[in-house]
Structures are given as structure tokens and as C-alpha cells.
Amino acid sequence: MTNSASQGSEPILTFEGKRYDLNRLPEELKELVKGMQVADAQLRMHEDTLKVLAVGRQSMAKQLNEKLKGVAPMPDAK
């Protein structure tokens, strides 16, 4: 789903390969489009949050690895 409007032109909704004049859609459909836009924005935000958490976790793993170099591990169990 894309919603595009360049300056001075009518907003167009492109959904499943078809184009629609957003201004001519019933209010119920306009609200659905707005809801999908909010959901898309939330998904992008949470994807970015996951990326930040993954980078932080990698950094902590590197720090842990460095600090464990000075600690003797337990012997392997047999």
C-alpha cells in the first residue's frame, strides 16, 4: 500500500496493483487507510528498536568476551 501526493496533485492510494483517488473514497475507507499508515509507522519504529537492541546486545557480548579472557573456565564435565 502506498499513498502518494506530489504538490498540487490529488492524493492517490496504490493498493494491490490498483490506484484509487483517495479523496473520492468513502470516509470508512479513508479511516482504514489511516489505520494502516499508523500500523506501518509502528512496525518501522519497532523494527528500528529491534535493530538498536541487537547492536547493544552484540556490544555487551563483546565486552563479556573480553572480560572473561582473564577468568579461568570450569573444566569440562566427563
Backbone as XML, in Angstrom:
<?xml version="1.0"?>
<chain id="A" units="angstrom">
  <residue number="1" name="MET">
    <atom name="N" x="0.845" y="-1.169" z="0.000"/>
    <atom name="CA" x="0.000" y="0.000" z="0.000"/>
    <atom name="C" x="0.890" y="1.231" z="0.000"/>
  </residue>
  <residue number="2" name="THR">
    <atom name="N" x="0.677" y="2.096" z="-0.962"/>
    <atom name="CA" x="1.370" y="3.373" z="-0.962"/>
    <atom name="C" x="0.353" y="4.476" z="-1.112"/>
  </residue>
  <residue number="3" name="ASN">
    <atom name="N" x="0.690" y="5.592" z="-0.515"/>
    <atom name="CA" x="-0.173" y="6.760" z="-0.563"/>
    <atom name="C" x="0.708" y="7.889" z="-1.056"/>
  </residue>
  <residue number="4" name="SER">
    <atom name="N" x="0.483" y="8.369" z="-2.265"/>
    <atom name="CA" x="1.357" y="9.388" z="-2.805"/>
    <atom name="C" x="0.569" y="10.599" z="-3.237"/>
  </residue>
  <residue number="5" name="ALA">
    <atom name="N" x="1.185" y="11.757" z="-3.005"/>
    <atom name="CA" x="0.607" y="13.010" z="-3.483"/>
    <atom name="C" x="1.748" y="13.992" z="-3.661"/>
  </residue>
  <residue number="6" name="SER">
    <atom name="N" x="2.003" y="14.390" z="-4.883"/>
    <atom name="CA" x="3.002" y="15.426" z="-5.087"/>
    <atom name="C" x="2.284" y="16.764" z="-4.988"/>
  </residue>
  <residue number="7" name="GLN">
    <atom name="N" x="3.039" y="17.820" z="-4.842"/>
    <atom name="CA" x="2.453" y="19.138" z="-4.626"/>
    <atom name="C" x="1.475" y="19.487" z="-5.739"/>
  </residue>
  <residue number="8" name="GLY">
    <atom name="N" x="0.260" y="19.853" z="-5.373"/>
    <atom name="CA" x="-0.723" y="20.288" z="-6.332"/>
    <atom name="C" x="-1.508" y="19.167" z="-6.991"/>
  </residue>
  <residue number="9" name="SER">
    <atom name="N" x="-1.192" y="17.923" z="-6.683"/>
    <atom name="CA" x="-1.944" y="16.825" z="-7.299"/>
    <atom name="C" x="-2.801" y="16.129" z="-6.254"/>
  </residue>
  <residue number="10" name="GLU">
    <atom name="N" x="-3.732" y="15.360" z="-6.744"/>
    <atom name="CA" x="-4.645" y="14.631" z="-5.863"/>
    <atom name="C" x="-3.911" y="13.454" z="-5.212"/>
  </residue>
  <residue number="11" name="PRO">
    <atom name="N" x="-4.225" y="13.161" z="-3.941"/>
    <atom name="CA" x="-3.605" y="12.001" z="-3.302"/>
    <atom name="C" x="-4.120" y="10.696" z="-3.928"/>
  </residue>
  <residue number="12" name="ILE">
    <atom name="N" x="-3.211" y="9.785" z="-4.170"/>
    <atom name="CA" x="-3.553" y="8.515" z="-4.808"/>
    <atom name="C" x="-3.143" y="7.373" z="-3.891"/>
  </residue>
  <residue number="13" name="LEU">
    <atom name="N" x="-4.042" y="6.441" z="-3.710"/>
    <atom name="CA" x="-3.764" y="5.218" z="-2.965"/>
    <atom name="C" x="-3.465" y="4.127" z="-3.981"/>
  </residue>
  <residue number="14" name="THR">
    <atom name="N" x="-2.311" y="3.477" z="-3.833"/>
    <atom name="CA" x="-1.999" y="2.318" z="-4.658"/>
    <atom name="C" x="-2.051" y="1.105" z="-3.738"/>
  </residue>
  <residue number="15" name="PHE">
    <atom name="N" x="-2.962" y="0.182" z="-4.062"/>
    <atom name="CA" x="-3.163" y="-0.992" z="-3.213"/>
    <atom name="C" x="-3.375" y="-2.203" z="-4.101"/>
  </residue>
  <residue number="16" name="GLU">
    <atom name="N" x="-2.531" y="-3.208" z="-3.907"/>
    <atom name="CA" x="-2.589" y="-4.456" z="-4.672"/>
    <atom name="C" x="-2.628" y="-4.199" z="-6.172"/>
  </residue>
  <residue number="17" name="GLY">
    <atom name="N" x="-1.737" y="-3.293" z="-6.603"/>
    <atom name="CA" x="-1.576" y="-3.032" z="-8.024"/>
    <atom name="C" x="-2.617" y="-2.118" z="-8.644"/>
  </residue>
  <residue number="18" name="LYS">
    <atom name="N" x="-3.538" y="-1.617" z="-7.846"/>
    <atom name="CA" x="-4.585" y="-0.733" z="-8.369"/>
    <atom name="C" x="-4.454" y="0.635" z="-7.724"/>
  </residue>
  <residue number="19" name="ARG">
    <atom name="N" x="-4.854" y="1.664" z="-8.485"/>
    <atom name="CA" x="-4.764" y="3.043" z="-7.996"/>
    <atom name="C" x="-6.163" y="3.583" z="-7.725"/>
  </residue>
  <residue number="20" name="TYR">
    <atom name="N" x="-6.267" y="4.357" z="-6.636"/>
    <atom name="CA" x="-7.555" y="4.934" z="-6.238"/>
    <atom name="C" x="-7.345" y="6.399" z="-5.868"/>
  </residue>
  <residue number="21" name="ASP">
    <atom name="N" x="-8.315" y="7.240" z="-6.230"/>
    <atom name="CA" x="-8.307" y="8.636" z="-5.815"/>
    <atom name="C" x="-8.729" y="8.662" z="-4.344"/>
  </residue>
  <residue number="22" name="LEU">
    <atom name="N" x="-7.797" y="9.002" z="-3.486"/>
    <atom name="CA" x="-8.052" y="8.954" z="-2.043"/>
    <atom name="C" x="-9.187" y="9.890" z="-1.633"/>
  </residue>
  <residue number="23" name="ASN">
    <atom name="N" x="-9.301" y="11.026" z="-2.287"/>
    <atom name="CA" x="-10.348" y="11.987" z="-1.931"/>
    <atom name="C" x="-11.751" y="11.471" z="-2.252"/>
  </residue>
  <residue number="24" name="ARG">
    <atom name="N" x="-11.861" y="10.522" z="-3.152"/>
    <atom name="CA" x="-13.181" y="10.014" z="-3.560"/>
    <atom name="C" x="-13.598" y="8.761" z="-2.800"/>
  </residue>
  <residue number="25" name="LEU">
    <atom name="N" x="-12.739" y="8.275" z="-1.949"/>
    <atom name="CA" x="-13.096" y="7.089" z="-1.173"/>
    <atom name="C" x="-14.052" y="7.467" z="-0.055"/>
  </residue>
  <residue number="26" name="PRO">
    <atom name="N" x="-14.937" y="6.546" z="0.336"/>
    <atom name="CA" x="-15.811" y="6.803" z="1.491"/>
    <atom name="C" x="-14.979" y="6.991" z="2.771"/>
  </residue>
  <residue number="27" name="GLU">
    <atom name="N" x="-15.547" y="7.723" z="3.715"/>
    <atom name="CA" x="-14.832" y="8.004" z="4.973"/>
    <atom name="C" x="-14.356" y="6.736" z="5.672"/>
  </residue>
  <residue number="28" name="GLU">
    <atom name="N" x="-15.167" y="5.695" z="5.632"/>
    <atom name="CA" x="-14.786" y="4.431" z="6.276"/>
    <atom name="C" x="-13.483" y="3.900" z="5.691"/>
  </residue>
  <residue number="29" name="LEU">
    <atom name="N" x="-13.331" y="3.985" z="4.372"/>
    <atom name="CA" x="-12.108" y="3.504" z="3.732"/>
    <atom name="C" x="-10.927" y="4.427" z="4.023"/>
  </residue>
  <residue number="30" name="LYS">
    <atom name="N" x="-11.197" y="5.726" z="4.090"/>
    <atom name="CA" x="-10.134" y="6.670" z="4.441"/>
    <atom name="C" x="-9.597" y="6.366" z="5.838"/>
  </residue>
  <residue number="31" name="GLU">
    <atom name="N" x="-10.504" y="6.027" z="6.756"/>
    <atom name="CA" x="-10.087" y="5.683" z="8.120"/>
    <atom name="C" x="-9.262" y="4.400" z="8.133"/>
  </residue>
  <residue number="32" name="LEU">
    <atom name="N" x="-9.639" y="3.427" z="7.310"/>
    <atom name="CA" x="-8.848" y="2.197" z="7.203"/>
    <atom name="C" x="-7.447" y="2.492" z="6.671"/>
  </residue>
  <residue number="33" name="VAL">
    <atom name="N" x="-7.363" y="3.357" z="5.674"/>
    <atom name="CA" x="-6.061" y="3.742" z="5.118"/>
    <atom name="C" x="-5.214" y="4.412" z="6.198"/>
  </residue>
  <residue number="34" name="LYS">
    <atom name="N" x="-5.818" y="5.330" z="6.959"/>
    <atom name="CA" x="-5.094" y="5.995" z="8.049"/>
    <atom name="C" x="-4.614" y="4.975" z="9.080"/>
  </residue>
  <residue number="35" name="GLY">
    <atom name="N" x="-5.475" y="4.024" z="9.407"/>
    <atom name="CA" x="-5.092" y="2.980" z="10.366"/>
    <atom name="C" x="-3.925" y="2.156" z="9.865"/>
  </residue>
  <residue number="36" name="MET">
    <atom name="N" x="-3.937" y="1.827" z="8.577"/>
    <atom name="CA" x="-2.823" y="1.059" z="8.006"/>
    <atom name="C" x="-1.533" y="1.878" z="8.001"/>
  </residue>
  <residue number="37" name="GLN">
    <atom name="N" x="-1.648" y="3.189" z="7.767"/>
    <atom name="CA" x="-0.464" y="4.047" z="7.802"/>
    <atom name="C" x="0.129" y="4.093" z="9.209"/>
  </residue>
  <residue number="38" name="VAL">
    <atom name="N" x="-0.738" y="4.177" z="10.208"/>
    <atom name="CA" x="-0.266" y="4.171" z="11.601"/>
    <atom name="C" x="0.404" y="2.834" z="11.911"/>
  </residue>
  <residue number="39" name="ALA">
    <atom name="N" x="-0.220" y="1.736" z="11.485"/>
    <atom name="CA" x="0.361" y="0.407" z="11.728"/>
    <atom name="C" x="1.719" y="0.279" z="11.047"/>
  </residue>
  <residue number="40" name="ASP">
    <atom name="N" x="1.835" y="0.777" z="9.814"/>
    <atom name="CA" x="3.120" y="0.740" z="9.104"/>
    <atom name="C" x="4.189" y="1.530" z="9.854"/>
  </residue>
  <residue number="41" name="ALA">
    <atom name="N" x="3.811" y="2.707" z="10.343"/>
    <atom name="CA" x="4.763" y="3.535" z="11.086"/>
    <atom name="C" x="5.204" y="2.835" z="12.370"/>
  </residue>
  <residue number="42" name="GLN">
    <atom name="N" x="4.264" y="2.213" z="13.065"/>
    <atom name="CA" x="4.595" y="1.494" z="14.299"/>
    <atom name="C" x="5.525" y="0.305" z="14.010"/>
  </residue>
  <residue number="43" name="LEU">
    <atom name="N" x="5.254" y="-0.407" z="12.929"/>
    <atom name="CA" x="6.121" y="-1.531" z="12.553"/>
    <atom name="C" x="7.544" y="-1.047" z="12.285"/>
  </residue>
  <residue number="44" name="ARG">
    <atom name="N" x="7.682" y="0.053" z="11.536"/>
    <atom name="CA" x="9.017" y="0.587" z="11.255"/>
    <atom name="C" x="9.716" y="1.002" z="12.549"/>
  </residue>
  <residue number="45" name="MET">
    <atom name="N" x="8.974" y="1.635" z="13.451"/>
    <atom name="CA" x="9.565" y="2.068" z="14.713"/>
    <atom name="C" x="10.063" y="0.862" z="15.518"/>
  </residue>
  <residue number="46" name="HIS">
    <atom name="N" x="9.241" y="-0.181" z="15.596"/>
    <atom name="CA" x="9.640" y="-1.349" z="16.378"/>
    <atom name="C" x="10.767" y="-2.127" z="15.697"/>
  </residue>
  <residue number="47" name="GLU">
    <atom name="N" x="10.793" y="-2.143" z="14.376"/>
    <atom name="CA" x="11.915" y="-2.771" z="13.671"/>
    <atom name="C" x="13.208" y="-2.030" z="13.991"/>
  </residue>
  <residue number="48" name="ASP">
    <atom name="N" x="13.148" y="-0.690" z="14.022"/>
    <atom name="CA" x="14.327" y="0.103" z="14.384"/>
    <atom name="C" x="14.745" y="-0.173" z="15.821"/>
  </residue>
  <residue number="49" name="THR">
    <atom name="N" x="13.768" y="-0.310" z="16.719"/>
    <atom name="CA" x="14.076" y="-0.617" z="18.116"/>
    <atom name="C" x="14.778" y="-1.967" z="18.223"/>
  </residue>
  <residue number="50" name="LEU">
    <atom name="N" x="14.306" y="-2.958" z="17.481"/>
    <atom name="CA" x="14.944" y="-4.277" z="17.491"/>
    <atom name="C" x="16.386" y="-4.195" z="16.990"/>
  </residue>
  <residue number="51" name="LYS">
    <atom name="N" x="16.618" y="-3.381" z="15.967"/>
    <atom name="CA" x="17.983" y="-3.217" z="15.453"/>
    <atom name="C" x="18.887" y="-2.611" z="16.514"/>
  </residue>
  <residue number="52" name="VAL">
    <atom name="N" x="18.386" y="-1.594" z="17.224"/>
    <atom name="CA" x="19.174" y="-0.960" z="18.281"/>
    <atom name="C" x="19.469" y="-1.964" z="19.396"/>
  </residue>
  <residue number="53" name="LEU">
    <atom name="N" x="18.480" y="-2.754" z="19.779"/>
    <atom name="CA" x="18.686" y="-3.768" z="20.825"/>
    <atom name="C" x="19.701" y="-4.815" z="20.386"/>
  </residue>
  <residue number="54" name="ALA">
    <atom name="N" x="19.654" y="-5.217" z="19.123"/>
    <atom name="CA" x="20.601" y="-6.211" z="18.617"/>
    <atom name="C" x="22.031" y="-5.671" z="18.656"/>
  </residue>
  <residue number="55" name="VAL">
    <atom name="N" x="22.205" y="-4.410" z="18.278"/>
    <atom name="CA" x="23.541" y="-3.797" z="18.317"/>
    <atom name="C" x="24.032" y="-3.711" z="19.756"/>
  </residue>
  <residue number="56" name="GLY">
    <atom name="N" x="23.148" y="-3.320" z="20.670"/>
    <atom name="CA" x="23.520" y="-3.246" z="22.084"/>
    <atom name="C" x="23.906" y="-4.606" z="22.638"/>
  </residue>
  <residue number="57" name="ARG">
    <atom name="N" x="23.155" y="-5.630" z="22.256"/>
    <atom name="CA" x="23.458" y="-6.985" z="22.715"/>
    <atom name="C" x="24.812" y="-7.447" z="22.178"/>
  </residue>
  <residue number="58" name="GLN">
    <atom name="N" x="25.094" y="-7.145" z="20.919"/>
    <atom name="CA" x="26.398" y="-7.513" z="20.342"/>
    <atom name="C" x="27.529" y="-6.832" z="21.109"/>
  </residue>
  <residue number="59" name="SER">
    <atom name="N" x="27.328" y="-5.567" z="21.450"/>
    <atom name="CA" x="28.336" y="-4.829" z="22.194"/>
    <atom name="C" x="28.569" y="-5.456" z="23.564"/>
  </residue>
  <residue number="60" name="MET">
    <atom name="N" x="27.474" y="-5.840" z="24.238"/>
    <atom name="CA" x="27.624" y="-6.476" z="25.557"/>
    <atom name="C" x="28.313" y="-7.833" z="25.435"/>
  </residue>
  <residue number="61" name="ALA">
    <atom name="N" x="28.018" y="-8.578" z="24.374"/>
    <atom name="CA" x="28.661" y="-9.879" z="24.174"/>
    <atom name="C" x="30.163" y="-9.701" z="23.976"/>
  </residue>
  <residue number="62" name="LYS">
    <atom name="N" x="30.562" y="-8.675" z="23.230"/>
    <atom name="CA" x="31.991" y="-8.401" z="23.034"/>
    <atom name="C" x="32.651" y="-8.046" z="24.358"/>
  </residue>
  <residue number="63" name="GLN">
    <atom name="N" x="31.976" y="-7.204" z="25.158"/>
    <atom name="CA" x="32.522" y="-6.831" z="26.462"/>
    <atom name="C" x="32.649" y="-8.054" z="27.359"/>
  </residue>
  <residue number="64" name="LEU">
    <atom name="N" x="31.635" y="-8.899" z="27.365"/>
    <atom name="CA" x="31.672" y="-10.110" z="28.183"/>
    <atom name="C" x="32.821" y="-11.002" z="27.748"/>
  </residue>
  <residue number="65" name="ASN">
    <atom name="N" x="32.979" y="-11.171" z="26.455"/>
    <atom name="CA" x="34.056" y="-12.000" z="25.922"/>
    <atom name="C" x="35.419" y="-11.463" z="26.356"/>
  </residue>
  <residue number="66" name="GLU">
    <atom name="N" x="35.605" y="-10.140" z="26.269"/>
    <atom name="CA" x="36.872" y="-9.529" z="26.673"/>
    <atom name="C" x="37.140" y="-9.742" z="28.156"/>
  </residue>
  <residue number="67" name="LYS">
    <atom name="N" x="36.132" y="-9.532" z="28.979"/>
    <atom name="CA" x="36.321" y="-9.639" z="30.429"/>
    <atom name="C" x="36.494" y="-11.090" z="30.885"/>
  </residue>
  <residue number="68" name="LEU">
    <atom name="N" x="35.920" y="-12.038" z="30.140"/>
    <atom name="CA" x="36.080" y="-13.453" z="30.504"/>
    <atom name="C" x="37.449" y="-13.994" z="30.142"/>
  </residue>
  <residue number="69" name="LYS">
    <atom name="N" x="38.210" y="-13.268" z="29.343"/>
    <atom name="CA" x="39.549" y="-13.733" z="28.971"/>
    <atom name="C" x="40.451" y="-13.876" z="30.196"/>
  </residue>
  <residue number="70" name="GLY">
    <atom name="N" x="40.212" y="-13.096" z="31.216"/>
    <atom name="CA" x="41.024" y="-13.158" z="32.424"/>
    <atom name="C" x="40.467" y="-14.109" z="33.478"/>
  </residue>
  <residue number="71" name="VAL">
    <atom name="N" x="39.427" y="-14.839" z="33.172"/>
    <atom name="CA" x="38.788" y="-15.741" z="34.130"/>
    <atom name="C" x="38.967" y="-17.171" z="33.626"/>
  </residue>
  <residue number="72" name="ALA">
    <atom name="N" x="39.423" y="-18.040" z="34.522"/>
    <atom name="CA" x="39.625" y="-19.445" z="34.142"/>
    <atom name="C" x="38.264" y="-20.139" z="34.075"/>
  </residue>
  <residue number="73" name="PRO">
    <atom name="N" x="38.005" y="-20.822" z="32.960"/>
    <atom name="CA" x="36.743" y="-21.558" z="32.851"/>
    <atom name="C" x="36.750" y="-22.822" z="33.687"/>
  </residue>
  <residue number="74" name="MET">
    <atom name="N" x="35.584" y="-23.342" z="33.947"/>
    <atom name="CA" x="35.473" y="-24.591" z="34.674"/>
    <atom name="C" x="35.949" y="-25.714" z="33.757"/>
  </residue>
  <residue number="75" name="PRO">
    <atom name="N" x="36.469" y="-26.790" z="34.349"/>
    <atom name="CA" x="36.883" y="-27.926" z="33.494"/>
    <atom name="C" x="35.650" y="-28.600" z="32.869"/>
  </residue>
  <residue number="76" name="ASP">
    <atom name="N" x="35.849" y="-29.160" z="31.708"/>
    <atom name="CA" x="34.762" y="-29.876" z="31.026"/>
    <atom name="C" x="34.328" y="-31.071" z="31.860"/>
  </residue>
  <residue number="77" name="ALA">
    <atom name="N" x="33.030" y="-31.303" z="31.934"/>
    <atom name="CA" x="32.488" y="-32.450" z="32.665"/>
    <atom name="C" x="32.657" y="-33.688" z="31.811"/>
  </residue>
  <residue number="78" name="LYS">
    <atom name="N" x="32.965" y="-34.831" z="32.438"/>
    <atom name="CA" x="33.133" y="-36.080" z="31.690"/>
    <atom name="C" x="32.213" y="-37.126" z="32.172"/>
  </residue>
</chain>
